[in-house]
Every structure is written in C-alpha cells, then in structure tokens.
Amino acid sequence: MDTLPLYPGTYAPSLFEGSCRRCPGEDVCGGDVTSPCGCVKRGAERYRCGSCHVVCRERRQDENETYDAEFRLRLSEGLSLEQLTLDQSMGLGPLPILIPLRTRNLSARHGHRLAWAALNLEGMVSLSNDHTRVSLRTRIRGSRADFKRDLKLGPSAQVLAVLNGLDEGLEAVWPRDFRITLVERLRAIGVAAVTGPTFSVTQAEPSSHRIYMMMRHHKMAHEMSDSGMFVVPNLYWREDNIRDIDAWADWLRSNSHVQLVSRDFTRDKNHSTFRHHLDGLVRIVRGTGRHLHVIVLTGPVFGGLAVRRLADAGATCSVVSANPIIAGMHGKRLIIGPSGMHEMIDYTRSRGSALAFDNVKRMEEHLASIAEASGVRSAPSLFSESHLSALQLVT
C-alpha cells in the first residue's frame, strides 16, 4: 500500500505501519480505518486549515507547526469518557413519559397545565446570519418568573434544557467564556436539568475529529455538573463502533449513581437508521445491568418504538418532542393509525394552541398505552399533580 501524504515532503505511515500507536488520541480512539486521520480535502482546498472545520492530525495554525501539535492541543481541551464524573445525587423525581418542546407557542391557559417542558439550544442562544456572533436570548437573561412566563408555564413547572441543535450553534457555545455564561444563566433561571451537548460525529470526518467532538461533550457535561447542575449525559458514539458503545456500558457500571441518560434521535429520518441506532442504545442499557431512565429526543412514531424497546431492555423512558405542538400550530392533528401515530390535516378545528395542546395530550396517552402494554405503569402525568407518583416496572 502506498503511504498517504501528510505535510508536503514528509513521510506518512500507512495503515499497516502502526500509525494509530503513534497517535496522541489512540487511548480514546482505539484505532480506526480512517488512520492516519490526515487532511481529507483535495485540490486547492487541501491544507487550508483556516477555512476548514475538521480536526485532523495534520491541522496547524501555521506552516512551522509540527505534525500532531494542533491535534494534541485540541484533545487537551476535552475529557475522555473515563475522566467524566457526574453528580446525580440530588435527584429529579420521576419524569413524565412526554416532555414537550416549543411550549412558548401555546397560550398561557394551556401551558400552565403542564408540569414539565423542554427548551432546546435554539431557544437559548441566537446566532448572527453569518454565524460569527452568538448571544443569549432574552428569555434566559431575565428572572425565573419571566422565563416561565415566556415559555407559557406556571411557576411550579420544571424545565429540561436540551443542548441539541445545528452544528453552527454548538460550535458557537463551545468557547469557554460563553459556555460558562450560558450555564450560569441556566442555573439562575431555575432549569431543573440539562442534557449533554450533541456535537456531531458523522462518518464524513476522520476519527480524530469525531473523538474530539465526543471529548467536548464529556468536558461540558463535567463542567456543568461541577457547577451544581443536574446533568444527563448524551449517549452517542462513532457509527458502528462497538468499542464506543461498550465503553458507555462500562462507564455506567462504574458510575452506578447515574440513573438518567439521554439519546438524540432527531437526525434519524428513516426507520432503518433509527432502529440501527436504537439497537446501540439498547445494547448499552442491557450492558449496564441495572435500571435506567432514558430521555429520547424524537417524534411520536419513533418515540413509541423507543418506549417499547427500552421497556423490553428493563428501562423506562421519556420522549422529548416538538412534534405535537408544531403540528397543531400548522393545523394538523395527531391520530393513531395502523402503523402508529402520525399527522393528519384537521378540518374540524382551527389551528393554534387548542389543537397543539390536544396533540400533546394524545401523544402522551399514546406513549403511556405502549408503556403499559410493555409492563410499565404509573408514569407521572404531564398534566396533573400525579406527576409526583413513582415510575416503576410492574413486578
């Protein structure tokens, strides 16, 4: 096999010459077919690091920088999974089976009936059109009362902050000063819990980039926990990488106090991709060997499948979804058909808060019926004081 070019004029180890053993990220990565994880660009774009987002081993600030120097610096910014520690000892209490996003589209009359709501990254920060400037949205810069009022929630409602969003938004919050400010504001407005950020780990990038993205997640989760927040780790991995999947099961066995985890399925647009990633999540749950509660971000169809599969694996589940409210605001009603729940244009109701709220109730009832049929009972209600009841497996 011919060696791959690194810096022009330098020697590049081939896949068969142990390049992974010389990589500063070997312990985290474990080796990958993308070795030696050099520049992925060709032609005029090659080695134009200033305009490239990929963190490869050849990345450099200037032509005098040595091979791996920039990569080592990037790795030092993050944490390995083994270094991640979280404190969930304060507890959240049981969660409802559905936690809706986009509650600010509801009327206060409907929103005040909710015990829980979720807020994603887009609802926390604003990006300039050219993605060069980021700022906190007004709703998280004020008081707790103003924050709940903006989300159309009552004063006793709880809010889950979900750090998922477009790559540009996640990149914008990564600089240390900004992410610390963001966490301080989330604490100040009384956010009950926050999920780990979903930095992308797509197959288009070499493993050097993907392990750095995962290490960013671990770093931010660790920092947020140290600040006193209840942090829910986001379980994700490099595509088809069993080592990454099993590493999460090992970590959860070693951190038995962590009972609540999450998984973002919002990028899975077809059944085969969703089921494939759900298989990985179920493998982690089974490998942990104890009960977990899993927060999944998805819609009503995939949400129902997740509730059923996770129940079979011995876990309970909460689905975070904007689907019922968005559908209602567009005049669509959620109905249950032979293939599960889906949207249908509603010709008998006007679009708006009433239809959106009805969709939320329908989706919760749909998920609860699946959970009950799978052997799970007493899911806390999203709409009443019974959200204080326990969520347990049927014995």
C-alpha positions in Angstrom: 0.0 0.0 0.0 1.3 3.5 -0.9 1.8 5.8 2.0 -0.6 8.8 2.3 0.8 12.3 2.0 0.8 14.4 5.2 2.6 17.7 5.1 4.1 18.0 1.7 7.5 16.4 1.6 7.1 14.5 4.8 6.7 10.7 5.4 3.3 9.3 6.1 2.8 5.9 7.9 0.5 3.6 6.1 -2.4 1.7 7.7 -0.1 -1.3 8.1 2.7 0.6 9.9 1.0 1.2 13.2 0.2 4.9 12.8 -2.5 4.6 15.4 0.1 3.6 18.0 1.8 6.9 17.4 -1.4 9.0 17.7 -2.0 11.1 20.8 -5.7 10.1 20.6 -5.1 6.4 20.5 -6.2 5.7 24.1 -9.6 7.4 23.4 -10.0 6.2 19.8 -8.7 2.6 19.9 -7.8 2.7 16.3 -9.9 3.3 13.2 -9.9 2.7 9.4 -9.5 6.5 8.9 -5.9 6.2 10.2 -3.7 8.2 9.9 -6.5 10.8 10.1 -4.8 13.3 7.8 -6.3 16.1 5.7 -9.4 14.9 4.0 -9.5 17.7 1.4 -8.2 17.6 -2.1 -7.0 20.1 -4.7 -7.0 23.8 -3.8 -8.8 23.1 -0.5 -6.0 20.9 0.8 -4.2 22.2 3.9 -6.4 25.3 4.0 -6.9 24.8 7.8 -8.2 28.3 8.4 -11.4 27.6 6.4 -11.9 24.0 7.5 -13.8 22.7 10.5 -12.3 19.2 10.5 -9.9 18.5 13.4 -7.3 16.2 11.8 -3.8 15.2 12.8 -2.4 17.5 10.1 -4.2 20.6 11.3 -1.9 23.5 12.1 -2.0 27.2 12.8 1.0 28.0 10.6 3.4 26.2 8.3 6.0 25.9 11.0 3.8 24.0 13.4 4.8 20.3 13.8 2.6 17.3 12.9 0.1 16.4 15.6 0.7 19.7 17.6 -2.6 21.3 16.9 -4.4 17.9 17.4 -2.7 17.5 20.8 -3.9 21.0 21.8 -7.5 20.2 20.8 -7.5 16.9 22.7 -6.3 18.8 25.8 -9.4 20.9 25.7 -11.7 17.9 26.2 -12.1 15.0 28.5 -12.0 11.2 27.9 -15.1 9.2 29.0 -13.0 7.7 31.8 -12.4 11.3 33.2 -16.1 12.2 33.1 -17.7 12.4 36.5 -21.3 13.5 37.1 -23.4 14.1 40.3 -27.0 13.0 40.1 -27.4 12.5 43.8 -29.8 15.5 44.1 -32.4 13.6 42.1 -35.1 14.9 39.8 -38.0 12.8 40.9 -39.9 10.8 38.3 -40.4 12.2 34.8 -43.5 12.1 32.6 -43.4 9.9 29.6 -43.7 13.0 27.3 -41.9 16.3 27.7 -43.0 18.8 25.0 -40.7 21.3 23.3 -41.9 24.7 21.9 -44.4 25.4 24.7 -44.0 29.1 24.0 -46.3 28.6 21.1 -49.1 27.6 23.5 -51.5 30.0 25.2 -50.8 30.6 28.9 -54.2 28.9 29.6 -52.9 25.6 28.1 -49.2 26.0 29.1 -50.0 26.5 32.8 -51.4 22.9 32.9 -48.0 21.4 32.1 -45.8 20.0 34.8 -42.7 19.8 32.5 -41.4 21.4 29.3 -38.1 21.3 27.4 -36.1 24.0 25.8 -33.5 23.3 23.1 -30.4 25.2 22.2 -32.2 27.3 19.6 -34.4 28.6 22.4 -31.4 29.6 24.5 -29.0 31.3 22.1 -29.2 33.4 18.9 -26.7 33.3 16.0 -26.0 36.1 13.6 -26.8 35.3 9.9 -23.1 34.7 9.1 -22.7 32.5 12.3 -19.9 34.7 13.6 -21.7 36.1 16.6 -23.7 34.4 19.3 -25.8 35.9 22.1 -28.1 34.7 24.9 -31.8 35.0 24.1 -33.8 37.4 26.2 -35.8 34.6 27.8 -32.8 33.3 29.7 -31.3 36.7 30.7 -34.2 37.7 33.0 -35.8 36.3 36.1 -37.2 32.9 36.8 -40.7 34.3 36.7 -40.1 35.9 33.3 -38.5 32.7 32.0 -41.5 30.6 32.9 -43.9 33.3 31.6 -42.1 33.3 28.2 -42.5 29.5 27.9 -46.2 29.9 28.9 -45.6 27.7 32.0 -46.9 28.0 35.5 -44.5 28.9 38.4 -44.2 25.3 39.6 -43.4 23.8 36.2 -40.0 22.2 35.6 -37.8 22.8 32.6 -35.3 20.4 30.9 -32.6 22.2 28.9 -31.7 20.1 25.8 -28.3 21.0 24.3 -29.1 19.8 20.8 -29.1 21.9 17.7 -27.3 22.8 14.5 -23.6 22.3 14.4 -23.1 26.1 14.0 -25.0 26.7 17.2 -23.0 24.1 19.2 -19.7 25.5 17.8 -20.8 29.0 18.9 -21.3 27.9 22.5 -18.1 25.9 22.8 -15.7 28.9 23.7 -15.1 28.6 27.4 -16.3 32.1 28.5 -19.6 31.7 26.6 -20.4 28.2 27.8 -19.7 29.2 31.4 -22.0 32.2 31.0 -24.7 30.0 29.5 -24.6 27.5 32.3 -24.7 30.3 34.9 -27.9 31.7 33.3 -29.5 28.2 33.2 -28.9 27.8 36.9 -30.1 31.4 37.6 -33.5 30.8 35.9 -34.0 27.5 37.7 -33.6 25.0 34.9 -34.1 21.6 36.6 -31.7 19.6 34.4 -29.6 19.8 31.2 -28.6 17.2 28.7 -25.1 16.9 27.3 -24.4 18.7 24.0 -24.7 16.7 20.8 -21.6 17.7 18.9 -21.7 15.9 15.5 -19.8 12.6 15.0 -20.7 11.9 11.3 -18.9 9.4 9.2 -17.8 12.2 6.8 -15.0 13.2 9.2 -11.9 11.2 10.3 -11.9 9.6 13.8 -9.6 12.3 15.0 -12.4 14.8 14.6 -15.1 12.5 16.0 -13.3 11.6 19.2 -12.6 15.3 19.8 -16.4 16.1 19.4 -17.2 13.4 22.0 -14.5 14.7 24.3 -16.2 18.1 24.0 -19.4 16.6 25.2 -17.6 15.0 28.2 -15.9 18.3 29.1 -19.1 20.4 29.0 -21.1 17.7 30.9 -18.3 17.6 33.6 -18.2 21.4 33.9 -22.0 21.7 34.2 -22.1 19.1 36.9 -19.3 20.8 38.8 -21.3 24.0 38.7 -24.2 22.3 40.5 -26.5 21.4 37.7 -28.2 18.1 37.2 -26.6 16.8 34.0 -28.0 14.0 31.8 -25.2 12.5 29.7 -26.0 12.1 26.0 -25.1 8.6 24.9 -23.7 8.7 21.4 -20.8 7.1 19.5 -19.0 6.8 16.3 -21.1 4.9 13.7 -20.9 1.1 14.0 -18.2 1.5 16.7 -18.9 -1.3 19.2 -15.9 -0.1 21.3 -17.6 3.3 21.9 -21.0 1.6 22.7 -19.5 -0.8 25.2 -17.4 2.0 26.7 -20.7 3.7 27.8 -21.9 0.5 29.4 -18.6 0.2 31.3 -18.8 3.8 32.4 -22.4 3.4 33.6 -21.5 0.3 35.6 -18.6 2.2 37.2 -20.9 5.2 37.9 -23.9 3.4 39.4 -25.3 6.7 40.8 -26.1 7.8 37.3 -29.7 6.7 36.7 -30.8 9.2 34.0 -29.3 9.3 30.5 -30.3 10.6 27.1 -30.1 9.9 23.4 -30.9 12.3 20.5 -32.6 10.7 17.5 -33.7 13.9 15.8 -31.3 13.3 12.9 -32.6 9.8 12.2 -35.2 10.4 9.4 -35.9 6.8 8.3 -36.8 3.6 10.2 -33.6 1.7 9.3 -31.3 4.4 10.6 -33.4 4.9 13.7 -33.6 1.1 14.5 -29.9 0.7 14.0 -29.0 3.5 16.5 -31.7 2.2 18.9 -30.0 -1.2 18.8 -26.8 0.5 20.1 -28.7 2.3 22.8 -30.4 -1.0 23.9 -27.0 -2.7 23.9 -25.8 0.0 26.4 -28.9 -0.4 28.6 -28.6 -4.2 28.7 -24.8 -4.0 29.3 -25.3 -1.7 32.3 -27.1 -4.4 34.1 -29.5 -2.1 36.1 -32.5 0.1 35.7 -32.0 3.3 33.7 -34.4 6.1 32.7 -33.7 7.3 29.2 -34.7 10.6 27.7 -35.0 10.3 24.0 -35.4 13.1 21.5 -37.7 12.1 18.6 -41.2 12.2 17.3 -44.3 10.2 18.1 -43.7 7.2 15.8 -40.0 6.6 16.7 -40.9 7.6 20.3 -43.4 4.7 20.6 -40.8 2.3 19.2 -38.2 3.6 21.7 -40.6 3.2 24.7 -41.3 -0.4 23.7 -37.7 -1.5 23.0 -36.3 0.2 26.1 -39.1 -1.4 28.3 -38.1 -4.8 26.9 -34.5 -4.0 28.0 -35.6 -3.1 31.5 -35.5 0.7 31.2 -38.2 3.4 31.4 -38.4 6.3 29.0 -39.3 10.0 28.5 -39.8 11.3 25.0 -38.9 14.9 24.3 -40.6 16.2 21.2 -41.7 19.4 19.5 -43.9 17.5 17.0 -47.3 17.7 18.7 -47.1 21.5 19.2 -45.7 22.2 15.8 -48.2 20.0 14.1 -51.1 21.7 16.0 -49.8 25.2 15.1 -50.0 24.1 11.4 -53.5 22.8 11.7 -52.5 19.1 11.9 -53.9 16.6 14.4 -52.0 13.6 15.7 -54.0 10.4 15.1 -53.3 6.8 15.7 -53.3 4.6 12.6 -52.3 1.0 11.8 -48.6 2.0 11.6 -48.7 4.1 14.8 -49.2 7.8 15.4 -49.0 10.2 12.5 -50.2 13.7 11.4 -53.4 14.4 9.6 -54.8 17.8 8.5 -57.7 18.6 10.8 -60.6 20.2 9.0 -62.8 20.5 12.1 -60.6 22.6 14.4 -58.8 25.8 13.9 -55.0 25.7 14.1 -53.4 27.1 17.2 -52.9 26.4 20.8 -56.0 24.3 21.4 -55.1 21.8 18.7 -51.5 21.8 19.8 -52.5 21.1 23.4 -54.8 18.4 22.3 -51.9 16.8 20.3 -49.8 16.9 23.4 -52.5 15.0 25.3 -52.9 12.5 22.5 -49.2 11.8 22.2 -48.9 11.3 26.0 -51.8 8.9 26.0 -50.3 7.0 23.0 -46.9 6.6 24.6 -48.4 5.7 28.0 -50.5 2.9 26.4 -47.4 1.5 24.8 -45.5 1.6 28.1 -48.4 -0.1 29.9 -48.6 -2.8 27.3 -44.9 -3.3 27.7 -45.1 -3.8 31.5 -44.5 -0.2 32.7 -47.1 1.6 34.9 -47.6 4.7 36.9 -45.9 7.1 34.5 -46.2 10.6 36.1 -48.8 12.7 34.3 -47.7 15.7 32.4 -50.9 17.5 33.3 -51.6 16.9 37.0 -50.2 16.7 40.5 -49.8 13.0 40.0 -46.5 13.7 38.3 -45.1 13.2 41.8 -46.1 9.5 41.7 -43.4 6.9 41.2 -42.4 5.4 37.8 -41.8 1.7 38.3 -41.7 -1.5 36.4 -44.5 -3.9 37.0 -43.4 -6.7 39.3 
